[in-house]
Amino acid sequence: MESPVERPVPAGSTFGVEEEFHLVDPETYRLTRSPALAEAVLRHESGRHLHAEITTTQLESATDVCRSLSELRAELVTTRAEAAGAAARAGVRILAASTHPFDSWHDQDITPAPRYEAMVDRWAGLAVQQDIVGCHVHVGVPDLETAVAVLDRSRPYLPVLLAMTGSSPFHDGVDTGHASYRTMWWSRWPTTGPPEYLGSADRFREVVDGLVASGVIADSSHLYWDLRPSSHLPTVEFRLADVCTEVDDVVLHAALVRSLVRVLAARAERGEPCPEPRPELLRAARWRAARHGLEGHLFDALTCELVPARVAVRRLLAEIEDDLRDHDEWSIVVELVERLFVRGTSATRQRRTWQGTGDWRQVAARIVREGTALESG
């Protein structure tokens, strides 16, 4: 994604989204290697919004810098259409969910590029078995100090954001019982999950230096925390979400993330104290969100209580309502939340299809169909 800001601007003024997709056969919907497409993307021949991913069964798209929800929606329609078009020319289709319902990492190859080959050398089987994809939201911030302040204050809100995006209930042809099994699979890596409290930009730099010295990462671009300061853009990057099958849900997730950044950066600027829930409790809250999504209770790491998922969503909306109203986004966000509540997350809809048909192909076909229905709302 191009840089969201050319000079320091208020936190949340700009934002953008990166989405990763699986590539599947248009008839069987099986995971399909496309080395020719990967090579074309690496040569920048398939579209300016497209990027290669670690395997030749994956493709990434990135929006341009956006300043409004309507602009973001239009960009997402453009980037998904660009990805779908490039895939079609290569004889495959894009599947917008964080796991393929029935195929596995055995059906993919590493993309032949120095970065990915270095990842395999460093992380071995973890990199080879990377058969999951995600959705990342970048939100512009003026400096690293603000980015770290937002990181520290965002941690209690991450589980509810995750619960709203679950799209990976199946893995290797098994119902995992989770709404976001991607979260569990990803948790095997040494630098994933919610970051611990940092407190300052200097402390962040010390942590990065220590991890580099350990050999676990080569640089800060290999921090795979649920959110991080971007290594190459003046942004905070929220990386916790599953790929949202519906464009509406991507817009909603990005809207909530950007509003949170604006609200939390303002709290930091006013010198308000930062909550510091225990990391064990944050991990428990993250697991519960990945397990149940919007279908059960979420765990509030600050109050140590179980809360019905929809109540947790409404509590989040209440915290950011003033900000959303100030930016004329409240009615849009509320409408998108209600739509999500009515139809359920992608994980819920995938399970309904599986329970109704018992046909993995039908599950994958529905994901492909929904993910490429690109009418602009």
Secondary structure, 3 states (H helix, E strand, C coil): CCCCCCCCCCCCCCEEEEEEEEEECCCCCCECCCHHHHHHHHCCCCCCCEEECCECCEEEEECCCECCHHHHHHHHHHHHHHHHHHHHHCCCEEECCCECCCCCHHHCCECCCHHHHHHHHHHCHHHHCCCECEEEEEEECCCHHHHHHHHHHHHHHHHHHHHCCCCECEECCEECCCCEHHHHHHCCCCCEECCCCCCCHHHHHHHHHHHHHHCCCCCHHHCEECEEECCCCCEEEEEEEECCCCHHHHHHHHHHHHHHHHHHHHHHHCCCCCCCCCHHHHHHHHHHHHHHCCCCEEEECCCCEEEEHHHHHHHHHHHHHHHHHHCCCHHHHHHHHHHHHHHCCHHHHHHHHHHHHCCHHHHHHHHHHHHCCCCCC
